[in-house]
Amino acid sequence: MTRICKLLILLMLLGFASACSVSVRPVDDEATPTATAGTSGRVGSVRSTPVASVTVTPQPSGDTPVATEVSETPTPTTAGEVPTLPPPPTARPMPTMPPNPAPSPSPTPTARPEPTAPPPVTPTPAGPLVCAELPVRGFGLVWHDQPAVARQIGCPVEREVGVAARVQPYMHGLMVWLDIPHWAPGVDSVPWVITLAGNHAARHRVPDVGQDWNPEAAAPTGAFAWVWENVYTDRERLGEATAAYWATDAALQRFERGTMLWLREPGSGVPTIYVIEADLAVSAYGVFQSFVDRSFS
C-alpha cells in the first residue's frame, strides 16, 4: 500500500506540473484553429497526450497491475473500502465424556459352614466269617443261610441262653418280658422288656418289684404297664394291646454287633427268630428283621 500511495502522489504532482506549464504558455491567435484541427503541426502533437493523462483523476483502481504485485491480501480491494474478514471459526464444543460407571459393591463373602463329618461306619468283613465259636440250632441256621446277616452282626460273643418270657401282642408289634437268670454270661440279671414295632427294637431294664401281672387283662400289666406309661415313643409305635400276655419259653444270644431272640409268636405259636442289629446288653436301640425257625419244620 505504501508504494501505491507514493506512485499516485507522484502522478498527481506530475499532472499538476504539466497543467501549470500549459496554462502559462502564450497562445497566439492561430493556436485555436490549430488545436481544433488536432491533426497537423507540432502544436497538436504536443497538447494531445499530456493533457489527456493529466486530466485523469488520480484515484486508485482495483485493476491496477501494481496493486496485485505488492498486495499482501489474497483479495484486492479498492481504496476506502474496509476489507471483510472471514468470520472466526466457531469453537467446537468439547466432547462430553460419559460418566464413569459407579463401581458396583462387591458381594460380601458368606462363610460356608464346615461340612459335618458323617458318623463312622463299622466295616463289615467280606467273605465267610471265621469265628472261634459258631451259633447252633435255629440261630445257626439263620447265621449260615443269611450271609448278609452274619456279616452284619458278626461272631457270637456268648453262648445261647434259654430264659422264661412273657409276650403280649399289640396293634403294630409285641412286648417281650425276659426273666434274665443271674448266671447268664455277659447279661445282667435285671429283667428286660423288649419292644418290637415296625422294624425298630428297644430294650428297657425294668425292676420286677411291685409289678402286678394279670394274665387275663387285655390292658398292659406288670412291667408292660410301666413301659406303656413311661415310654411315649414305644406306646406310639405299638398302638393298643390286642390281647392279654401269655407265658412262653425264649432264647437269647449276643453277637459282636447284634442280638438273636427266639420265641413263639402269640396265637399261632410259630417259632420265630428276631435278628436285632445291636448288642442289647450294650445298646438299647436297633433295627430288626425276623425269620421262621426252620429247625422245627
DRENKOL-693114 format. One record per residue (C-alpha): x, y, z; residue in one letter. Coordinates in Angstrom, 2 decimals. Example, Ala and Ser with C-alpha at 12.3 -4.5 7.8 and 13.67 -1.06 7.14 Angstrom:
% DRENKOL-693114
<pt><u>12.30</u><v>-4.50</v><w>7.80</w><rest>A</rest></pt>
<pt><u>13.67</u><v>-1.06</v><w>7.14</w><rest>S</rest></pt>
//
This chain:
% DRENKOL-693114
<pt><u>0.00</u><v>0.00</v><w>0.00</w><rest>M</rest></pt>
<pt><u>2.83</u><v>2.46</v><w>0.75</w><rest>T</rest></pt>
<pt><u>4.32</u><v>2.07</v><w>-2.71</w><rest>R</rest></pt>
<pt><u>0.92</u><v>2.54</v><w>-4.38</w><rest>I</rest></pt>
<pt><u>0.32</u><v>5.72</v><w>-2.45</w><rest>C</rest></pt>
<pt><u>3.75</u><v>7.08</v><w>-3.40</w><rest>K</rest></pt>
<pt><u>3.13</u><v>6.33</v><w>-7.10</w><rest>L</rest></pt>
<pt><u>-0.27</u><v>8.00</v><w>-7.01</w><rest>L</rest></pt>
<pt><u>1.16</u><v>11.12</v><w>-5.35</w><rest>I</rest></pt>
<pt><u>3.96</u><v>11.25</v><w>-7.92</w><rest>L</rest></pt>
<pt><u>1.47</u><v>11.02</v><w>-10.79</w><rest>L</rest></pt>
<pt><u>-0.64</u><v>13.77</v><w>-9.27</w><rest>M</rest></pt>
<pt><u>2.40</u><v>16.05</v><w>-8.93</w><rest>L</rest></pt>
<pt><u>3.44</u><v>15.38</v><w>-12.50</w><rest>L</rest></pt>
<pt><u>-0.04</u><v>16.12</v><w>-13.76</w><rest>G</rest></pt>
<pt><u>-0.26</u><v>19.29</v><w>-11.72</w><rest>F</rest></pt>
<pt><u>3.09</u><v>20.49</v><w>-13.03</w><rest>A</rest></pt>
<pt><u>2.08</u><v>19.78</v><w>-16.61</w><rest>S</rest></pt>
<pt><u>-1.15</u><v>21.69</v><w>-16.20</w><rest>A</rest></pt>
<pt><u>0.65</u><v>24.67</v><w>-14.85</w><rest>C</rest></pt>
<pt><u>3.14</u><v>24.72</v><w>-17.72</w><rest>S</rest></pt>
<pt><u>0.41</u><v>24.53</v><w>-20.33</w><rest>V</rest></pt>
<pt><u>-1.63</u><v>27.29</v><w>-18.80</w><rest>S</rest></pt>
<pt><u>1.26</u><v>29.83</v><w>-18.78</w><rest>V</rest></pt>
<pt><u>2.37</u><v>29.25</v><w>-22.33</w><rest>R</rest></pt>
<pt><u>1.46</u><v>32.05</v><w>-24.71</w><rest>P</rest></pt>
<pt><u>-1.19</u><v>31.13</v><w>-27.14</w><rest>V</rest></pt>
<pt><u>-1.40</u><v>33.02</v><w>-30.37</w><rest>D</rest></pt>
<pt><u>-4.44</u><v>33.55</v><w>-32.42</w><rest>D</rest></pt>
<pt><u>-3.59</u><v>30.70</v><w>-34.62</w><rest>E</rest></pt>
<pt><u>-3.37</u><v>28.23</v><w>-31.84</w><rest>A</rest></pt>
<pt><u>-7.04</u><v>27.65</v><w>-31.52</w><rest>T</rest></pt>
<pt><u>-7.70</u><v>26.56</v><w>-35.04</w><rest>P</rest></pt>
<pt><u>-4.61</u><v>24.51</v><w>-34.95</w><rest>T</rest></pt>
<pt><u>-5.68</u><v>22.90</v><w>-31.74</w><rest>A</rest></pt>
<pt><u>-9.11</u><v>22.17</v><w>-33.01</w><rest>T</rest></pt>
<pt><u>-7.76</u><v>20.57</v><w>-36.05</w><rest>A</rest></pt>
<pt><u>-5.82</u><v>18.19</v><w>-33.85</w><rest>G</rest></pt>
<pt><u>-4.05</u><v>16.59</v><w>-36.81</w><rest>T</rest></pt>
<pt><u>-1.49</u><v>18.98</v><w>-38.17</w><rest>S</rest></pt>
<pt><u>1.53</u><v>20.81</v><w>-36.91</w><rest>G</rest></pt>
<pt><u>3.75</u><v>20.45</v><w>-33.94</w><rest>R</rest></pt>
<pt><u>1.30</u><v>22.03</v><w>-31.53</w><rest>V</rest></pt>
<pt><u>-1.30</u><v>19.30</v><w>-31.94</w><rest>G</rest></pt>
<pt><u>1.18</u><v>16.65</v><w>-31.11</w><rest>S</rest></pt>
<pt><u>2.33</u><v>18.48</v><w>-28.01</w><rest>V</rest></pt>
<pt><u>-1.09</u><v>19.06</v><w>-26.41</w><rest>R</rest></pt>
<pt><u>-2.84</u><v>15.80</v><w>-27.09</w><rest>S</rest></pt>
<pt><u>-1.27</u><v>13.10</v><w>-24.90</w><rest>T</rest></pt>
<pt><u>-0.10</u><v>15.09</v><w>-21.84</w><rest>P</rest></pt>
<pt><u>-3.46</u><v>16.80</v><w>-21.35</w><rest>V</rest></pt>
<pt><u>-5.32</u><v>13.53</v><w>-21.52</w><rest>A</rest></pt>
<pt><u>-3.06</u><v>11.93</v><w>-18.93</w><rest>S</rest></pt>
<pt><u>-3.18</u><v>14.98</v><w>-16.63</w><rest>V</rest></pt>
<pt><u>-6.93</u><v>15.34</v><w>-16.57</w><rest>T</rest></pt>
<pt><u>-7.34</u><v>11.76</v><w>-15.28</w><rest>V</rest></pt>
<pt><u>-8.48</u><v>11.83</v><w>-11.70</w><rest>T</rest></pt>
<pt><u>-5.83</u><v>10.09</v><w>-9.62</w><rest>P</rest></pt>
<pt><u>-8.00</u><v>7.53</v><w>-7.86</w><rest>Q</rest></pt>
<pt><u>-6.75</u><v>4.09</v><w>-7.02</w><rest>P</rest></pt>
<pt><u>-8.19</u><v>1.39</v><w>-9.19</w><rest>S</rest></pt>
<pt><u>-8.62</u><v>-2.19</v><w>-8.29</w><rest>G</rest></pt>
<pt><u>-7.46</u><v>-3.10</v><w>-11.78</w><rest>D</rest></pt>
<pt><u>-4.02</u><v>-1.52</v><w>-11.42</w><rest>T</rest></pt>
<pt><u>-1.50</u><v>-4.29</v><w>-12.07</w><rest>P</rest></pt>
<pt><u>0.86</u><v>-2.79</v><w>-9.49</w><rest>V</rest></pt>
<pt><u>-1.64</u><v>-3.44</v><w>-6.77</w><rest>A</rest></pt>
<pt><u>-1.65</u><v>-7.16</v><w>-7.46</w><rest>T</rest></pt>
<pt><u>2.13</u><v>-7.24</v><w>-7.27</w><rest>E</rest></pt>
<pt><u>2.52</u><v>-5.61</v><w>-3.86</w><rest>V</rest></pt>
<pt><u>-0.77</u><v>-6.56</v><w>-2.12</w><rest>S</rest></pt>
<pt><u>-0.35</u><v>-8.93</v><w>0.78</w><rest>E</rest></pt>
<pt><u>-4.01</u><v>-9.83</v><w>0.91</w><rest>T</rest></pt>
<pt><u>-5.36</u><v>-12.56</v><w>-1.36</w><rest>P</rest></pt>
<pt><u>-8.42</u><v>-10.47</v><w>-2.41</w><rest>T</rest></pt>
<pt><u>-7.76</u><v>-6.96</v><w>-4.00</w><rest>P</rest></pt>
<pt><u>-9.79</u><v>-4.14</v><w>-2.50</w><rest>T</rest></pt>
<pt><u>-10.48</u><v>-0.56</v><w>-3.61</w><rest>T</rest></pt>
<pt><u>-9.35</u><v>2.44</v><w>-1.59</w><rest>A</rest></pt>
<pt><u>-11.70</u><v>3.45</v><w>1.21</w><rest>G</rest></pt>
<pt><u>-13.29</u><v>0.01</v><w>1.37</w><rest>E</rest></pt>
<pt><u>-12.82</u><v>-1.90</v><w>4.61</w><rest>V</rest></pt>
<pt><u>-11.82</u><v>-5.45</v><w>3.84</w><rest>P</rest></pt>
<pt><u>-14.26</u><v>-8.04</v><w>5.08</w><rest>T</rest></pt>
<pt><u>-12.56</u><v>-10.52</v><w>7.30</w><rest>L</rest></pt>
<pt><u>-13.74</u><v>-14.10</v><w>7.35</w><rest>P</rest></pt>
<pt><u>-15.72</u><v>-14.96</v><w>10.46</w><rest>P</rest></pt>
<pt><u>-13.70</u><v>-16.57</v><w>13.18</w><rest>P</rest></pt>
<pt><u>-14.08</u><v>-20.31</v><w>13.32</w><rest>P</rest></pt>
<pt><u>-16.86</u><v>-21.45</v><w>15.53</w><rest>T</rest></pt>
<pt><u>-15.48</u><v>-23.09</v><w>18.61</w><rest>A</rest></pt>
<pt><u>-16.46</u><v>-26.70</v><w>18.65</w><rest>R</rest></pt>
<pt><u>-17.78</u><v>-27.92</v><w>21.98</w><rest>P</rest></pt>
<pt><u>-15.55</u><v>-30.30</v><w>23.78</w><rest>M</rest></pt>
<pt><u>-16.89</u><v>-33.83</v><w>23.59</w><rest>P</rest></pt>
<pt><u>-18.67</u><v>-34.81</v><w>26.73</w><rest>T</rest></pt>
<pt><u>-17.10</u><v>-37.86</v><w>28.23</w><rest>M</rest></pt>
<pt><u>-19.57</u><v>-40.42</v><w>29.54</w><rest>P</rest></pt>
<pt><u>-19.61</u><v>-40.54</v><w>33.31</w><rest>P</rest></pt>
<pt><u>-17.62</u><v>-43.29</v><w>34.83</w><rest>N</rest></pt>
<pt><u>-19.99</u><v>-46.05</v><w>35.97</w><rest>P</rest></pt>
<pt><u>-20.29</u><v>-46.25</v><w>39.67</w><rest>A</rest></pt>
<pt><u>-18.49</u><v>-49.35</v><w>40.89</w><rest>P</rest></pt>
<pt><u>-20.96</u><v>-51.96</v><w>41.99</w><rest>S</rest></pt>
<pt><u>-20.41</u><v>-53.10</v><w>45.54</w><rest>P</rest></pt>
<pt><u>-18.65</u><v>-56.39</v><w>45.73</w><rest>S</rest></pt>
<pt><u>-20.73</u><v>-59.14</v><w>47.34</w><rest>P</rest></pt>
<pt><u>-19.97</u><v>-59.81</v><w>50.94</w><rest>T</rest></pt>
<pt><u>-18.38</u><v>-63.25</v><w>51.16</w><rest>P</rest></pt>
<pt><u>-20.52</u><v>-65.63</v><w>53.14</w><rest>T</rest></pt>
<pt><u>-18.72</u><v>-68.09</v><w>55.28</w><rest>A</rest></pt>
<pt><u>-19.60</u><v>-71.58</v><w>54.24</w><rest>R</rest></pt>
<pt><u>-20.45</u><v>-73.95</v><w>57.03</w><rest>P</rest></pt>
<pt><u>-17.96</u><v>-76.65</v><w>57.58</w><rest>E</rest></pt>
<pt><u>-19.26</u><v>-79.99</v><w>56.30</w><rest>P</rest></pt>
<pt><u>-20.39</u><v>-82.28</v><w>59.05</w><rest>T</rest></pt>
<pt><u>-18.35</u><v>-85.42</v><w>59.14</w><rest>A</rest></pt>
<pt><u>-20.52</u><v>-88.49</v><w>58.64</w><rest>P</rest></pt>
<pt><u>-20.70</u><v>-90.91</v><w>61.54</w><rest>P</rest></pt>
<pt><u>-18.12</u><v>-93.64</v><w>61.39</w><rest>P</rest></pt>
<pt><u>-19.32</u><v>-96.77</v><w>59.67</w><rest>V</rest></pt>
<pt><u>-18.38</u><v>-100.07</v><w>61.17</w><rest>T</rest></pt>
<pt><u>-16.65</u><v>-102.01</v><w>58.41</w><rest>P</rest></pt>
<pt><u>-18.36</u><v>-105.26</v><w>57.52</w><rest>T</rest></pt>
<pt><u>-15.89</u><v>-108.04</v><w>56.81</w><rest>P</rest></pt>
<pt><u>-16.18</u><v>-109.57</v><w>53.34</w><rest>A</rest></pt>
<pt><u>-16.26</u><v>-113.28</v><w>52.69</w><rest>G</rest></pt>
<pt><u>-17.13</u><v>-116.06</v><w>55.17</w><rest>P</rest></pt>
<pt><u>-16.53</u><v>-115.27</v><w>58.82</w><rest>L</rest></pt>
<pt><u>-14.02</u><v>-117.23</v><w>60.81</w><rest>V</rest></pt>
<pt><u>-15.29</u><v>-117.40</v><w>64.40</w><rest>C</rest></pt>
<pt><u>-13.92</u><v>-119.18</v><w>67.44</w><rest>A</rest></pt>
<pt><u>-17.43</u><v>-120.45</v><w>68.22</w><rest>E</rest></pt>
<pt><u>-20.44</u><v>-120.71</v><w>65.90</w><rest>L</rest></pt>
<pt><u>-24.16</u><v>-120.42</v><w>66.71</w><rest>P</rest></pt>
<pt><u>-26.22</u><v>-123.63</v><w>66.74</w><rest>V</rest></pt>
<pt><u>-29.80</u><v>-124.85</v><w>66.13</w><rest>R</rest></pt>
<pt><u>-32.15</u><v>-122.17</v><w>64.78</w><rest>G</rest></pt>
<pt><u>-29.67</u><v>-119.34</v><w>65.34</w><rest>F</rest></pt>
<pt><u>-27.01</u><v>-121.31</v><w>63.49</w><rest>G</rest></pt>
<pt><u>-29.31</u><v>-121.94</v><w>60.51</w><rest>L</rest></pt>
<pt><u>-30.13</u><v>-118.24</v><w>60.08</w><rest>V</rest></pt>
<pt><u>-26.49</u><v>-117.26</v><w>60.55</w><rest>W</rest></pt>
<pt><u>-25.31</u><v>-119.74</v><w>57.84</w><rest>H</rest></pt>
<pt><u>-28.24</u><v>-119.27</v><w>55.45</w><rest>D</rest></pt>
<pt><u>-28.16</u><v>-115.46</v><w>55.56</w><rest>Q</rest></pt>
<pt><u>-24.58</u><v>-114.31</v><w>54.81</w><rest>P</rest></pt>
<pt><u>-25.62</u><v>-110.63</v><w>54.98</w><rest>A</rest></pt>
<pt><u>-26.97</u><v>-111.18</v><w>58.50</w><rest>V</rest></pt>
<pt><u>-23.78</u><v>-112.96</v><w>59.55</w><rest>A</rest></pt>
<pt><u>-21.63</u><v>-110.10</v><w>58.22</w><rest>R</rest></pt>
<pt><u>-23.83</u><v>-107.53</v><w>59.94</w><rest>Q</rest></pt>
<pt><u>-23.91</u><v>-108.99</v><w>63.45</w><rest>I</rest></pt>
<pt><u>-20.51</u><v>-110.72</v><w>63.42</w><rest>G</rest></pt>
<pt><u>-19.43</u><v>-113.66</v><w>65.53</w><rest>C</rest></pt>
<pt><u>-21.07</u><v>-114.78</v><w>68.80</w><rest>P</rest></pt>
<pt><u>-19.57</u><v>-113.33</v><w>71.98</w><rest>V</rest></pt>
<pt><u>-21.59</u><v>-115.54</v><w>74.37</w><rest>E</rest></pt>
<pt><u>-23.43</u><v>-118.86</v><w>74.17</w><rest>R</rest></pt>
<pt><u>-27.17</u><v>-119.11</v><w>73.68</w><rest>E</rest></pt>
<pt><u>-29.17</u><v>-118.73</v><w>76.90</w><rest>V</rest></pt>
<pt><u>-32.71</u><v>-120.05</v><w>77.49</w><rest>G</rest></pt>
<pt><u>-34.96</u><v>-117.72</v><w>79.52</w><rest>V</rest></pt>
<pt><u>-38.56</u><v>-117.55</v><w>80.70</w><rest>A</rest></pt>
<pt><u>-40.61</u><v>-114.97</v><w>78.83</w><rest>A</rest></pt>
<pt><u>-43.98</u><v>-113.23</v><w>78.68</w><rest>R</rest></pt>
<pt><u>-45.28</u><v>-111.94</v><w>75.37</w><rest>V</rest></pt>
<pt><u>-48.17</u><v>-109.55</v><w>74.71</w><rest>Q</rest></pt>
<pt><u>-49.45</u><v>-108.65</v><w>71.22</w><rest>P</rest></pt>
<pt><u>-50.25</u><v>-105.05</v><w>70.21</w><rest>Y</rest></pt>
<pt><u>-51.73</u><v>-103.49</v><w>67.11</w><rest>M</rest></pt>
<pt><u>-48.30</u><v>-102.92</v><w>65.49</w><rest>H</rest></pt>
<pt><u>-45.93</u><v>-105.23</v><w>67.35</w><rest>G</rest></pt>
<pt><u>-45.01</u><v>-107.10</v><w>70.52</w><rest>L</rest></pt>
<pt><u>-43.80</u><v>-106.53</v><w>74.06</w><rest>M</rest></pt>
<pt><u>-41.49</u><v>-109.27</v><w>75.36</w><rest>V</rest></pt>
<pt><u>-40.51</u><v>-109.60</v><w>79.01</w><rest>W</rest></pt>
<pt><u>-37.37</u><v>-111.70</v><w>79.65</w><rest>L</rest></pt>
<pt><u>-36.55</u><v>-113.04</v><w>83.09</w><rest>D</rest></pt>
<pt><u>-32.76</u><v>-112.98</v><w>82.75</w><rest>I</rest></pt>
<pt><u>-31.17</u><v>-115.56</v><w>85.11</w><rest>P</rest></pt>
<pt><u>-28.40</u><v>-114.31</v><w>87.33</w><rest>H</rest></pt>
<pt><u>-25.97</u><v>-116.87</v><w>85.91</w><rest>W</rest></pt>
<pt><u>-26.45</u><v>-115.78</v><w>82.27</w><rest>A</rest></pt>
<pt><u>-22.95</u><v>-114.94</v><w>80.94</w><rest>P</rest></pt>
<pt><u>-22.46</u><v>-111.31</v><w>79.93</w><rest>G</rest></pt>
<pt><u>-26.08</u><v>-110.32</v><w>80.67</w><rest>V</rest></pt>
<pt><u>-27.25</u><v>-108.53</v><w>83.80</w><rest>D</rest></pt>
<pt><u>-29.91</u><v>-110.18</v><w>85.94</w><rest>S</rest></pt>
<pt><u>-32.33</u><v>-107.25</v><w>85.78</w><rest>V</rest></pt>
<pt><u>-35.42</u><v>-108.23</v><w>83.72</w><rest>P</rest></pt>
<pt><u>-35.62</u><v>-106.81</v><w>80.23</w><rest>W</rest></pt>
<pt><u>-38.64</u><v>-105.56</v><w>78.31</w><rest>V</rest></pt>
<pt><u>-38.04</u><v>-105.60</v><w>74.55</w><rest>I</rest></pt>
<pt><u>-40.48</u><v>-103.80</v><w>72.27</w><rest>T</rest></pt>
<pt><u>-40.70</u><v>-104.87</v><w>68.62</w><rest>L</rest></pt>
<pt><u>-42.69</u><v>-102.49</v><w>66.38</w><rest>A</rest></pt>
<pt><u>-42.31</u><v>-101.91</v><w>62.66</w><rest>G</rest></pt>
<pt><u>-38.62</u><v>-102.68</v><w>62.25</w><rest>N</rest></pt>
<pt><u>-37.47</u><v>-100.94</v><w>65.44</w><rest>H</rest></pt>
<pt><u>-36.41</u><v>-102.73</v><w>68.61</w><rest>A</rest></pt>
<pt><u>-35.89</u><v>-101.14</v><w>72.02</w><rest>A</rest></pt>
<pt><u>-34.65</u><v>-102.63</v><w>75.29</w><rest>R</rest></pt>
<pt><u>-35.70</u><v>-101.38</v><w>78.75</w><rest>H</rest></pt>
<pt><u>-34.43</u><v>-102.59</v><w>82.14</w><rest>R</rest></pt>
<pt><u>-37.48</u><v>-102.74</v><w>84.42</w><rest>V</rest></pt>
<pt><u>-37.04</u><v>-104.00</v><w>88.01</w><rest>P</rest></pt>
<pt><u>-39.64</u><v>-106.68</v><w>88.77</w><rest>D</rest></pt>
<pt><u>-40.65</u><v>-105.14</v><w>92.07</w><rest>V</rest></pt>
<pt><u>-44.24</u><v>-104.19</v><w>92.84</w><rest>G</rest></pt>
<pt><u>-45.39</u><v>-105.09</v><w>89.33</w><rest>Q</rest></pt>
<pt><u>-48.86</u><v>-106.62</v><w>89.31</w><rest>D</rest></pt>
<pt><u>-49.25</u><v>-109.07</v><w>86.47</w><rest>W</rest></pt>
<pt><u>-52.73</u><v>-110.01</v><w>85.35</w><rest>N</rest></pt>
<pt><u>-52.78</u><v>-112.79</v><w>82.73</w><rest>P</rest></pt>
<pt><u>-56.45</u><v>-112.17</v><w>81.97</w><rest>E</rest></pt>
<pt><u>-56.33</u><v>-108.39</v><w>81.41</w><rest>A</rest></pt>
<pt><u>-56.08</u><v>-107.16</v><w>77.85</w><rest>A</rest></pt>
<pt><u>-54.54</u><v>-103.90</v><w>79.04</w><rest>A</rest></pt>
<pt><u>-50.81</u><v>-103.80</v><w>79.80</w><rest>P</rest></pt>
<pt><u>-49.94</u><v>-105.01</v><w>83.28</w><rest>T</rest></pt>
<pt><u>-46.78</u><v>-105.63</v><w>85.29</w><rest>G</rest></pt>
<pt><u>-43.58</u><v>-104.41</v><w>83.56</w><rest>A</rest></pt>
<pt><u>-45.54</u><v>-103.86</v><w>80.34</w><rest>F</rest></pt>
<pt><u>-47.65</u><v>-101.23</v><w>82.11</w><rest>A</rest></pt>
<pt><u>-44.50</u><v>-99.45</v><w>83.29</w><rest>W</rest></pt>
<pt><u>-43.18</u><v>-99.18</v><w>79.69</w><rest>V</rest></pt>
<pt><u>-46.61</u><v>-98.20</v><w>78.37</w><rest>W</rest></pt>
<pt><u>-46.93</u><v>-95.36</v><w>80.89</w><rest>E</rest></pt>
<pt><u>-43.34</u><v>-94.06</v><w>80.77</w><rest>N</rest></pt>
<pt><u>-42.03</u><v>-94.58</v><w>77.22</w><rest>V</rest></pt>
<pt><u>-44.13</u><v>-92.47</v><w>74.88</w><rest>Y</rest></pt>
<pt><u>-42.30</u><v>-93.42</v><w>71.65</w><rest>T</rest></pt>
<pt><u>-42.86</u><v>-97.14</v><w>72.22</w><rest>D</rest></pt>
<pt><u>-46.52</u><v>-96.59</v><w>73.03</w><rest>R</rest></pt>
<pt><u>-46.98</u><v>-94.64</v><w>69.77</w><rest>E</rest></pt>
<pt><u>-45.25</u><v>-97.33</v><w>67.72</w><rest>R</rest></pt>
<pt><u>-47.07</u><v>-100.27</v><w>69.30</w><rest>L</rest></pt>
<pt><u>-50.61</u><v>-98.97</v><w>69.50</w><rest>G</rest></pt>
<pt><u>-53.21</u><v>-100.57</v><w>71.75</w><rest>E</rest></pt>
<pt><u>-52.84</u><v>-104.06</v><w>73.18</w><rest>A</rest></pt>
<pt><u>-54.97</u><v>-106.64</v><w>71.34</w><rest>T</rest></pt>
<pt><u>-54.86</u><v>-109.50</v><w>73.88</w><rest>A</rest></pt>
<pt><u>-53.55</u><v>-110.47</v><w>77.30</w><rest>A</rest></pt>
<pt><u>-49.98</u><v>-111.61</v><w>77.62</w><rest>Y</rest></pt>
<pt><u>-49.07</u><v>-115.27</v><w>77.66</w><rest>W</rest></pt>
<pt><u>-46.07</u><v>-117.08</v><w>79.12</w><rest>A</rest></pt>
<pt><u>-43.61</u><v>-118.96</v><w>76.91</w><rest>T</rest></pt>
<pt><u>-40.02</u><v>-120.03</v><w>76.61</w><rest>D</rest></pt>
<pt><u>-37.42</u><v>-117.90</v><w>74.83</w><rest>A</rest></pt>
<pt><u>-33.73</u><v>-117.94</v><w>73.96</w><rest>A</rest></pt>
<pt><u>-31.17</u><v>-115.14</v><w>73.72</w><rest>L</rest></pt>
<pt><u>-27.66</u><v>-114.93</v><w>72.28</w><rest>Q</rest></pt>
<pt><u>-25.30</u><v>-111.95</v><w>72.00</w><rest>R</rest></pt>
<pt><u>-23.08</u><v>-111.28</v><w>68.96</w><rest>F</rest></pt>
<pt><u>-20.36</u><v>-108.73</v><w>68.22</w><rest>E</rest></pt>
<pt><u>-22.81</u><v>-106.28</v><w>66.64</w><rest>R</rest></pt>
<pt><u>-26.21</u><v>-107.80</v><w>67.30</w><rest>G</rest></pt>
<pt><u>-28.60</u><v>-109.96</v><w>69.31</w><rest>T</rest></pt>
<pt><u>-30.69</u><v>-113.00</v><w>68.34</w><rest>M</rest></pt>
<pt><u>-34.00</u><v>-113.61</v><w>70.13</w><rest>L</rest></pt>
<pt><u>-36.07</u><v>-116.79</v><w>69.74</w><rest>W</rest></pt>
<pt><u>-39.70</u><v>-117.14</v><w>70.81</w><rest>L</rest></pt>
<pt><u>-43.08</u><v>-118.46</v><w>69.68</w><rest>R</rest></pt>
<pt><u>-45.49</u><v>-115.99</v><w>68.13</w><rest>E</rest></pt>
<pt><u>-48.56</u><v>-115.31</v><w>70.29</w><rest>P</rest></pt>
<pt><u>-51.66</u><v>-117.01</v><w>68.98</w><rest>G</rest></pt>
<pt><u>-50.02</u><v>-119.01</v><w>66.18</w><rest>S</rest></pt>
<pt><u>-47.18</u><v>-120.46</v><w>68.23</w><rest>G</rest></pt>
<pt><u>-44.84</u><v>-120.28</v><w>65.17</w><rest>V</rest></pt>
<pt><u>-41.20</u><v>-120.35</v><w>66.34</w><rest>P</rest></pt>
<pt><u>-39.62</u><v>-117.10</v><w>65.15</w><rest>T</rest></pt>
<pt><u>-36.09</u><v>-115.74</v><w>65.30</w><rest>I</rest></pt>
<pt><u>-35.61</u><v>-111.97</v><w>65.59</w><rest>Y</rest></pt>
<pt><u>-32.23</u><v>-110.65</v><w>64.49</w><rest>V</rest></pt>
<pt><u>-31.62</u><v>-107.26</v><w>66.15</w><rest>I</rest></pt>
<pt><u>-28.70</u><v>-105.25</v><w>64.72</w><rest>E</rest></pt>
<pt><u>-27.47</u><v>-104.10</v><w>68.14</w><rest>A</rest></pt>
<pt><u>-25.97</u><v>-105.83</v><w>71.16</w><rest>D</rest></pt>
<pt><u>-28.81</u><v>-105.15</v><w>73.60</w><rest>L</rest></pt>
<pt><u>-26.51</u><v>-105.68</v><w>76.56</w><rest>A</rest></pt>
<pt><u>-24.67</u><v>-102.53</v><w>75.42</w><rest>V</rest></pt>
<pt><u>-27.09</u><v>-100.59</v><w>73.21</w><rest>S</rest></pt>
<pt><u>-30.79</u><v>-100.02</v><w>73.91</w><rest>A</rest></pt>
<pt><u>-31.98</u><v>-99.48</v><w>70.31</w><rest>Y</rest></pt>
<pt><u>-31.60</u><v>-101.16</v><w>66.92</w><rest>G</rest></pt>
<pt><u>-33.44</u><v>-102.28</v><w>63.81</w><rest>V</rest></pt>
<pt><u>-34.51</u><v>-105.89</v><w>63.38</w><rest>F</rest></pt>
<pt><u>-35.73</u><v>-108.47</v><w>60.88</w><rest>Q</rest></pt>
<pt><u>-37.45</u><v>-111.80</v><w>61.60</w><rest>S</rest></pt>
<pt><u>-37.09</u><v>-115.35</v><w>60.24</w><rest>F</rest></pt>
<pt><u>-39.08</u><v>-118.53</v><w>60.81</w><rest>V</rest></pt>
<pt><u>-37.04</u><v>-121.11</v><w>62.70</w><rest>D</rest></pt>
<pt><u>-36.58</u><v>-123.90</v><w>60.11</w><rest>R</rest></pt>
<pt><u>-35.15</u><v>-126.28</v><w>62.68</w><rest>S</rest></pt>
<pt><u>-38.76</u><v>-127.08</v><w>63.76</w><rest>F</rest></pt>
<pt><u>-40.02</u><v>-127.89</v><w>60.28</w><rest>S</rest></pt>
//
